[in-house]
Amino acid sequence: MSGAVTHARPARPAPAAGAPRHFAFLLLERFSLMSFTGAVECLRLANRISGRRIYAWSLTGDGGTPVICSAGVAFSVDDDLADPPREATILVCGGVDVSGASTRRVIAWLRRIARRGGPLGGLCTAAHTLAQAGLLDGRRATIHWDNQDGFAEAFDEVELTRSVFTIDGNRMTTAGGTASIDMMLRLIAMDEGEDLANAVADQLIYSSIRTDADQQRLSTPTRIGVRHPKLSAVIQKMEAHIEEPISPAILSREVGLSTRQLERLFRRYLNRSPKRYYMELRLERSRKLLMQTDMSVINVGLACGFTSPSHFSKCYRAHYHTTPYRERGSHGSG
């Protein structure tokens, strides 16, 4: 079920003899429930299956008051950003609007904890919080695919991957959803061996443990529901060239088709022209950047291949029935 891992064990100070390894979870407002509970369940099951208290954990939050997750459930925390045990692994749990949830107190606390040199991780969108604190500079990291565009624009000093999880030295990040299970199983395997990690996976009915070599998104053919290799190749090229769009004539030539043949393929399988499909990809990217970054509307347009602000606004309004400026304003007020 499990695969080989190329990264060394994260730098984690050894606990006192017989003491459990401690994980401190920092819950940000509207954190992802699945990412958090998946991680905790792995620790709980490792304890139960082994018959020993291998792991302990605690919850902290900004203000010490209950934190509401993305599903609307409130979680009580143990303290208000108190310092965890020195050997603890800190895992920040992010989710919706992670930028707004990454308060000044949270950033300052993380920077102070990081100076101790212990391991820090981010679940789901919390890589954004770690990067905002400057704790991922020069590191490899991952984040949920829906947040990758905004993250890449905001933190170009971080080497962003598309893996389900990434471990780089004493920094760990996951892409969200069940990816936290994969990472925790890897940490359990490092600590206690593959047999225990596999036993935990069996209890979770988790039949395929992914490694950091696995990608978080489905392949292009699976995502679009089409298994035509040339159509998939063209869509991959479109997704890779948002800022400087490639003309349909060049796209068709690069996959060995005529422009008319490419047009027919898009009409047959996707019920739209290549030009229309490409435009929708660019507009989808622009919407993410408007909502996830502080880039100006003009720069968002340029990053998505629109050289004219008026053309960007016109296309955006036609697709989303609002202007980029109003979209940014409504998101900010929300």
N, C-alpha and C positions, 0 to 999 in steps of 0.2 A: 504493500500500500504506500510506503513512503519512498522517497528518492534521496539521493546523495545531496549534500549541501556543501557549497564551496566556501562559505564564510566561516571564520573562526567564531568560537563562542564569544558572545558579547562580554565586555569587561564587567563582571559582577562580583563585588567583594563577597567572600565566603561568609555565611552567617556563623555564629558561635556554634560549637559542637552540639548537635542535637536540636538546634533551633531551626524553625522552618524558614524557607526563603520567602521574603516579603515582597508583595506587589502593592503599590499604592496607586489607586485609580483616581485621577483628577477628572471629575465629571463637568463638562462644559454644558451650558444651557442648550437644550434641544439636541443632546448627544444621541448617537445611533444606538438604539436599544439592542439590536441584534449583535453589533460588534462588541458591546460591553458584556452582555450575558454569555456570548460564545466564549469569550476569554475566561470569564469567571468559572463557567461550567467545566472547562478543561482542568482548572486548578482543583476544583472540588472533587471531580472524578479521579484525578491522580491521587488525591489523599485517600479516597474511599477504596480504590482498587488496591493500592499499596498497603493499606492498613496502617499507614503512618501519616502524621501531620507534616507532609513535605512542604506544603505551601500555606502561607497566611496572606490575607489581603485586607486593605482598608480603603475607605472612600473619603475623598476630600473635595471641597468645592469653594468657590469664591463667595465668601460671606457666611459659610457654614450652615446656610438654610437649605431646605430640600431643593433638589435640582430636578426640573421637569425634562424628560427625555422627548425624543421626536414623536413618540406615540402618545404623549400626553400623560404619562405615568410619572408621579413624583417619587424621587429616591432621597431618603435621608442620608446625610453624610456624617462621618465621624468627627470632622473638625473643619476649621476655617483656615485652609492653606497652612496647616502646621507642618513642621519639618518631619518627614517620615524617618524610620530607622535608616542609619547611614548606608546599610547594605541593600536597601530597598531598590527595586526596579520601578521607575515611575512610568505609568502609561496614561497618556492624555486621551480622553474619549471625546471625539468631535462628532458633529452631525450637521444640522441645518444652520446656515448663517454663521459659520465658524469664525469669520472675521469679527463679527459683532460680539461673539461670545468670548473672544480672546481679549479680555480686559487688561488694563495696565497692571493691575495687581497680579493677574495670572502670569503675564509675561515676566514681571519682576521676580515672582516666586520661582518660575522655571529657570531663569538665569542664575538665581542664587543656588538652587539645587544642582544645576549643571556644573557649577564650580567645584563641587565635591568629586566630580569625575565618574560618577556612577552611570548606569544605563538609563536612557530616556527613550520612550517610544510614543508614537501617535497612532491611534486607531481611527479608521475611516478618514475623515477630513482633518484630523488633528495635526497632520504633517504641516498644515498651514500655520498652526499655532507655533509649532517648533521653529519653522522657518522665520516667522515674524519675530521670534525671540533671537534669531541669528544662530540657532543651534544646529542647523543643517547646512551651513555654508561649507562648500567643498565636499559635501557628502552625497551619496546616492540615496534616493528616497522615492516613495510612491505615494499616491493619493487616489481616491476614487476617480474613475474615468470621467465622471461628469464635471469634476473640478480641475481636471488636468490643464485645460486651456488657460484658465485664469491663474492657476498656480505658476505655470511656465512663464507667463507674462510678468508676474509680480516678483518671482524669485529666480532670476537667471543664474544665480551663483550656486543653485542646487541642481545636481544631476538627476533629473526626473526619469524614472523608469515606469514601465507599464505592467510591472509584475504584481502578483497578488499580495506579496509582502517583500520587504527589502530589509536586510540587516547589514549595516555598514559600521563596523567597530562597535561602539556602545550606543548607536542610534538605530532604532527599529521603527518601521512604519508599515501600515497595512492599508489596503485599498478599500476596506469597508466590507459590510455583509459578513459572509462566512470566512473571509480572509483572516480574521483574527484567530479563528480556530486553527488554521494552518500554521500560523506563526507560533501560537502557544504550544501546539503539538511538537514543533521543531525545538522550542526551548525545553520542553519536558524531555524530549529525546536526548538533548545535549546534557541535561542534568542527570537523568535517571536511566537513559537507554531507550532504544527503539521499542523494546517489548512493552514497556509501560505506555509509551505514546500510542502504539497500535491498539493496546487494550482500551485506552481512553477513546480513541476513534471508534472502536467497535461499539462501545456503550452509547456513543452519540449517533450510531447508525451512519457513520461518516466513512464511506467505502473507498474514497480516493483522496489521500493526503497530498495536497499540492506543495510544490517547493517554490523557491524564489525565482525559478526559471519559468514558471507558468505565467501566462498572460491573463489579465483580469477580464478582458472582453472576449466575447465570442468571435470567431472568424467572420470575415466579411460575408461569405456565402451564407453562413448560418444566420447572421443578423438580418440580412435583407431577404432571407428565404429563397435565394436563388443560387443555384450551383453552376452557373455558366462561368467558366474560368476567365474568359476575356472581359466579360462584364464586371466581374469581381476585380480584375486587375485595373480597369479604368477607374472604378470607384475608389480603390486604394490610392491611386495617383491623385484623384481629386481631393481626398482627405489630407494628403500630404502636401498639397499646394493650394492652401486657402489664401495666403497673403498675396501670392502671385499666380492667379488662375491660368490654367493652360487651355488653349482653344480646343474645341471638339475635333477640329481637323488634325491637330497634333496628337491628341489622345488616341484617336482612331488609328492613326498611322503607327503609333508606338506599339499597338497590340495586333497589328496586321489586319485591320478592317478598313473599309471605306467609310466616309462620313455617313453615307446613307445606311450602311449596315449597322453602324453604331446607333443611329437614330432608331432603327427598327428594333434593336435589342432593348433599348430603354423603354420604348413604347410597349413592347410585348410583355416585359417582365415587371416594369415599374410604373407603367401608365403615365409617363411624363417624358419630356425631351431631355437629352443630356444637359442642355443649358439650364433648364428648369431645376433639375436635380442638383446641379452644381450650385445654383443660386440658393437653394434651400439649405445646403450644407454650410454655405458661407453665412447665411442669416442666422442659422442655429448657433454657429460659433460666435457671431457678434452678440447674440442675446446672452450667452454665457459670460462673455467678457463684460458686458454692461452690468450684469448682476453680481459678478464675482470679483471685479477689480475696480480700482479708482481711475482707470484710464479715461481720458476725455472721450467724448462721443466721436470726435474727429479721428482720434488715434485708433479707436475701435474700428471705425470704418476702414481706415488704411490697413489695419492688421488683417482685415477680412477681404481685401482686394478691391475696395471701393475708393477710387481716386477722387471722387467728387462727393462732398458732404450732402449735397442736394439729391444726388442719385441714391446714396445710401439711405437717406431718410425716405425717399419715395418707395424704394424696394421694401424697406422695413415695414412701412405703413401698409403696403399692399398685402404683405404676408401675415403680419401680426395685428393689423387694424389699430395701430398706435405708432407714434414716432419714437425713435431711439431716446430722445430727450424725455418724453413722458414715461417711457419704460424705466429709465434710470431714476426719475423722480418718484414714481410710484413704488419702486423697490426700496429706495432710500427711506421714504416715509413709512413703509411697512416695517 
